[in-house]
Amino acid sequence: MSPASIDVTVARVTDFAALEATWRDLETRSDPSFFQTWTWTGCLAEERFPDPVLVEAREDGRTVALALFNRDGRTLYLGETGDPAIDGIYIEFNGVLTEPGREASLTTACLRAARAGHGRWFPLAGSGRRRLVLGGVSASTANWAAEAGHVRCIRSQSAPSVDLTDRGRCFLGSRSTNTRQQLRRSIRHYDALGDIVLHRAESLAQAHDYLDQLISLHQASWIARGQPGAFATPFFGRFHRALIARGLERGEIDLLQVKAGAQTVGLLYNFRHRRHSLAYQSGFDYDSAGRHGKPGMTCHHEAIRFAAGWGAVSYEFLAGDDRYKRSLSDRAETLHWIEVADQYSPDFLARRAWDFLTSRRRFAAADPIGRPQ
């Protein structure tokens, strides 16, 4: 079906409850990432989208694509607000929610409509097209966005993962010799303290308790490195307490505690989505690890085994270049943070000039961008 036959509307959101019903319905007919589900998108939506703009594509009375933006001036942020204090929750695998098999045409149609701003969107009536900011999108989405305007890549990050589809393969046996040695030495270290056991939070109270433990370990390790840590921003913790309350009973949240005897090795905060386990946040006890303990590798190793046990086909480390991610993963996808604008607009040209002037320094420096884990 040609995109020209699809009715695309652009309008302000006035009823998030009604939008949830429409969004959840399309979810059942599509193949979204966890970050495109209403569990994530709708969490504290009224606060995260103070000026919400919905792009909806319909065909024969059926919704076939949805994209929720927040407007800040003449810029639209897909799935984000434009406020760094709020966007620190760090969306990844972002994109337009579409019916499967039609991602290219529907994404292009929705992004073109968002830039044009036509429809029931009176505050932005007038000449000129809108600037779009799309964070954490795939290479395919970035390519489709080029049909709606000139694309500038702000940054890119690798998102490593582990393939768990081969049930007959030993996960540890397929890692490098050095990784196997480090992990086995770490396991022996913790075994000396008692059996290594992974516990999953089964109630909301237990999940929030595990989150509190994770926050304490996470903040301690990042502050020791001179960094504020992900939970330094109050909204970050508040958002995730709300997200856990939304997603735990739906089976979408795994708060995991790994212990060796009586000692806590670390905690992981993972998302469970359509047979994928996504490692979103962590807190490890480095102070008690000693010389041979590798709490990050050990906890993720246990979580990978746990994910394989419930039938996951992949264990996703999400964006970031941490050493343990590279060591444990066997594949990676690159995510991109982009803007879509008019090529010769003054602001766009100024940002391109700044990119050119700072490119040597940016690419020479170690990558500090991402969610502290």
Secondary structure, DSSP 4 states (H G I P E B T S, - for coil): --GGGSEEEEEE---HHHHHHHHHHHHHTS---GGGSHHHHTTTHHHH-SSEEEEEEEETTEEEEEEEEEEETTEEEETS-S-HHHHTT---SB--EE-TT-HHHHHHHHHHHHHHT-SS-GGG-SSSPPEEEEEEE-HHHHHHHTTTSEEEEEEEEEEEEEE---TTS-TGGGS-HHHHHHHHHHHHHHHTTS-EEEEE--SHHHHHHHHHHHHHHHHHHHHHTT---GGGSHHHHHHHHHHHHHHTTTT-EEEEEEEETTEEEEEEEEEEETTEEEEEEEEE--TT-TTT--HHHHHHHHHHHHHHHTT-SEEE--S---HHHHHH-SEEEEEEEEEEE-TT-HHHHHHHHHHHHHHHHHHHS----S---
